[in-house]
Amino acid sequence: MSFHVTIEERLGQARADLRMGVPVVLRDGADGAVILAAETLVAERLTAIIDLGEVDLAITRRRAETLRARVYDGDIARIALPADCRLAWVHATADPAADLQVPLKGPYLSRREGSTDLHRAALRLAKQAHLLPAALVVRVADPVAVATEAGLHLLDIAALATEPSPLAQVAAARVPLAVSERARVHVFRPSDGGEEHYAVEVGTPDRAAPVLARLHSSCFTGDLIGSLKCDCGAQLDAALAQIGAEGAGVLLYLNQEGRGIGLANKMRAYALQDQGFDTVEANHRLGFEDDERDFRLGAQILRALGFSAVRLMTNNPGKIAMMEASGVSVAERVPLQVGHTAHNARYLATKAAKSGHLL
């Protein structure tokens, strides 16, 4: 008996392997490469991947600019490993936490020739695994043979397409809330094994009319422990209160912590903010874009629940644009300006000045 493993299932396996520090074999047609996440790299596997051939350290353009490394490949850079490469050099290049302690890591030699598709896929996979976007990449002539011999997962880079994984509703139940006893929680699971996302439906919204809705990204610090560094917890409470007051609406709770970079990287960004960088600068030093979230997931859930138009509770024009582009009409933007504190004043000012939030 044999069981067929789908491309999306292989994607979930590959993400898990990178988080554990296990190599993954990527394939792009006849081309292939063995990759390792820089963050979870150990000395033994560094030696093993160097033994395979010429190794590149792939990093994003954002990280390369911080390191003053030349960028020849648009959104990424391929850094040649030095002849005497040590584990500490890889970690220091990937992680900005070491930028002050190890200021002189270069000069870096950036490669210029050759295809970059496998490198770009390696970085995308590291981001999806919520690791620092830095990966060791070594090309191999026969990726299938290498994966089979070493017992490694083989992943076609087509699995890393830019479209979000399809979501399926797996559970729903009535959950009385403080704002309304007439509420149901719907749980949606992506087919690629990623994080589940939730919809809180209050009352019985009319599917034929624009529904009052909030797309809320998970925020452990703001939603759960009362952090004053952001306005997330206050926005969550205010959105639920307004939906409850109107008697009908939907709050989508998307598991995209830290603007999509994960809680560990969010804490790294906070540490950089303590050094004087603003929230956007901190993300860039880590190698991420300003915002790595994908609000198309919210549009998927809304459509699955039968909604085609919303009155969107947001200060973020980017959410409106992505909803419209995903086939969900935004009939009205409902401002949600709450949660201002002395601790988050600079954070909110940066969101307005650099990310276009309407604050």
Sequence and secondary structure as in RCSB ss.txt:
>XXXX:A:sequence
MSFHVTIEERLGQARADLRMGVPVVLRDGADGAVILAAETLVAERLTAIIDLGEVDLAITRRRAETLRARVYDGD
IARIALPADCRLAWVHATADPAADLQVPLKGPYLSRREGSTDLHRAALRLAKQAHLLPAALVVRVADPVAVATEA
GLHLLDIAALATEPSPLAQVAAARVPLAVSERARVHVFRPSDGGEEHYAVEVGTPDRAAPVLARLHSSCFTGDLI
GSLKCDCGAQLDAALAQIGAEGAGVLLYLNQEGRGIGLANKMRAYALQDQGFDTVEANHRLGFEDDERDFRLGAQ
ILRALGFSAVRLMTNNPGKIAMMEASGVSVAERVPLQVGHTAHNARYLATKAAKSGHLL
>XXXX:A:secstr
      HHHHHHHHHHHHHHT  EEEEETTEEEEEEESTT  HHHHHHHHTTS EEEEEEHHHHHHHT    BTT
EEEEE  TT  HHHHHHHH GGGTTTS       B  SS  HHHHHHHHHHHHTTS SEEEEEEES HHHHHHHH
T  EEEGGGG SS   EEEEEEEE   SS SSEEEEEEEETTS   EEEEEES   TTS EEEEEEE  IIIIIS
  SSSSHHHHHHHHHHHHHHHT EEEEEE  HHHHT HHHHHHHHHHHHTT  HHHHHHHHT  S    THHHHH
HHHHTT  EEEEE S HHHHHHHHHTT EEEEEE       TTTHHHHHHHHHHH    
